[in-house]
Structures are given as C-alpha cells and as structure tokens.
C-alpha cells in the first residue's frame, strides 16, 4: 500500500485492519484454489419471529425455503424452533430444534430433524459490529445422510461477521464468512464447505427488519463439488411481552 494512502487511514480503520486481512485470507484464498464442477443459482426467502418473554430471554420461530436448480424448484424447507439467552452485551447462547423437508426431485422428499446450539460473541467499536458465532449441530442437520443417528458425529460451524451502521439512515451493509467442519462419525474429521455473504439490512423500526444478501456456498473435498450462488431475502419481526416492556 502506498505511503500516502497509509497516512490517510484513520486510527479506527487501522485498528480493524488486522481483522479485515484475516477475513480476506479466510474467504478469498479458498476461492482461488477451488475449481467448481457444478454450479447452481438458488433463492432462499425466510421469515423469522423473535419474542422476548423475559429480559434477555427470547423464543424464536423461523421458516426458510430454499429454491434450487436455478431457483426453479424447492430443494429444502427448513423450520427452526429455539430459545436464546443473552448473558451480557458480548455473549449470547441459543438452542434450536430443526424439522426440515429435503427434496430429492420435484415428486419425492424426505423429512428429517435435529438439534443445534450456538454461542455468539460480538463487540461494537464505533459504528462497526464485529461478531463470531460457533454452532454445533447433530449429524442430521444440513447433512445428506438422512438415516444417520442424531449424534453420529457432529458438525461445527464458525461464522465471522462485519457490519457497519451508516449514520443517519437505517441501512447497515455487512459481510459474513462461515466454515463448516465434521467431527467424528463414519466420515472422520474434515472441512466440508464454506459460505460467504455480502448484503444490506434495513431496520424499519424496533419491530420490523428486512435483509437482502448475496452469497456463495462451496463444497470442499467432494468428488463432484457444488458451487451455489445464492440470493437470500429475509424478514424479521421482533416482539416483546407486555411484562418486558
């Protein structure tokens, strides 16, 4: 980087330079090395309800439909039911039950279910939000083997997020990167895929939030790996019981 440009960088930007370089290393390097053999455009609309029943304790209901085959047919219908608790302004825990339908073809689908837990960490330096989420889930959640036992090995996911709150307008651009890995089971331990996102969130008010993002999901170490290009749109409704107001 030229010296003149370095001198123009603000102290806040320097403070986060190491984080951005790390994200670029994690997200960009694998893309350069991977060679996709299958490609697909997908569309993932979703709706989520968050209900705060006690201070820092929320119930969550979410439904997402994933259209595959160039967004021409339903690939999966995902239904999540869970509870989360914010320990402090930095840490949050959550536990979810998932019931989903997976389509093998337009006429045939199978139901499966599983559980997963999250541990999330966030800090808010200035107008930035920096986050990390660790997710551990049973082998039936987002795996192709619908016959696997619930805890025949587990999958863990590491998600990093950078968001910026634009002053004066309710828009927040963000970027996310996520790594997927299997631990134990018949397949042993390995990194299976990664997913990257870039998008915008729009907060209408305290209750209503809309998100639009574009992502790339890439399989790793597969004989015929799939690269999915995803357009996702989400709506979130945040409510509180009158006793929490």
C-alpha positions, 0 to 999 in steps of 0.5 A, spaced: 500 500 500 502 506 498 505 511 503 500 516 502 494 512 502 497 509 509 497 516 512 490 517 510 487 511 514 484 513 520 486 510 527 479 506 527 480 503 520 487 501 522 485 498 528 480 493 524 485 492 519 488 486 522 481 483 522 479 485 515 486 481 512 484 475 516 477 475 513 480 476 506 485 470 507 479 466 510 474 467 504 478 469 498 484 464 498 479 458 498 476 461 492 482 461 488 484 454 489 477 451 488 475 449 481 467 448 481 464 442 477 457 444 478 454 450 479 447 452 481 443 459 482 438 458 488 433 463 492 432 462 499 426 467 502 425 466 510 421 469 515 423 469 522 419 471 529 423 473 535 419 474 542 422 476 548 418 473 554 423 475 559 429 480 559 434 477 555 430 471 554 427 470 547 423 464 543 424 464 536 420 461 530 423 461 523 421 458 516 426 458 510 425 455 503 430 454 499 429 454 491 434 450 487 436 448 480 436 455 478 431 457 483 426 453 479 424 448 484 424 447 492 430 443 494 429 444 502 424 447 507 427 448 513 423 450 520 427 452 526 424 452 533 429 455 539 430 459 545 436 464 546 439 467 552 443 473 552 448 473 558 451 480 557 452 485 551 458 480 548 455 473 549 449 470 547 447 462 547 441 459 543 438 452 542 434 450 536 430 444 534 430 443 526 424 439 522 426 440 515 423 437 508 429 435 503 427 434 496 430 429 492 426 431 485 420 435 484 415 428 486 419 425 492 422 428 499 424 426 505 423 429 512 428 429 517 430 433 524 435 435 529 438 439 534 443 445 534 446 450 539 450 456 538 454 461 542 455 468 539 460 473 541 460 480 538 463 487 540 461 494 537 467 499 536 464 505 533 459 504 528 462 497 526 459 490 529 464 485 529 461 478 531 463 470 531 458 465 532 460 457 533 454 452 532 454 445 533 449 441 530 447 433 530 449 429 524 442 430 521 442 437 520 444 440 513 447 433 512 445 428 506 445 422 510 438 422 512 438 415 516 444 417 520 443 417 528 442 424 531 449 424 534 453 420 529 458 425 529 457 432 529 458 438 525 461 445 527 460 451 524 464 458 525 461 464 522 465 471 522 461 477 521 462 485 519 457 490 519 457 497 519 451 502 521 451 508 516 449 514 520 443 517 519 439 512 515 437 505 517 441 501 512 447 497 515 451 493 509 455 487 512 459 481 510 459 474 513 464 468 512 462 461 515 466 454 515 463 448 516 467 442 519 465 434 521 467 431 527 467 424 528 462 419 525 463 414 519 466 420 515 472 422 520 474 429 521 474 434 515 472 441 512 466 440 508 464 447 505 464 454 506 459 460 505 460 467 504 455 473 504 455 480 502 448 484 503 444 490 506 439 490 512 434 495 513 431 496 520 424 499 519 423 500 526 424 496 533 419 491 530 420 490 523 427 488 519 428 486 512 435 483 509 437 482 502 444 478 501 448 475 496 452 469 497 456 463 495 456 456 498 462 451 496 463 444 497 470 442 499 473 435 498 467 432 494 468 428 488 463 432 484 463 439 488 457 444 488 458 451 487 451 455 489 450 462 488 445 464 492 440 470 493 437 470 500 431 475 502 429 475 509 424 478 514 424 479 521 419 481 526 421 482 533 416 482 539 416 483 546 411 481 552 407 486 555 411 484 562 418 486 558 416 492 556 
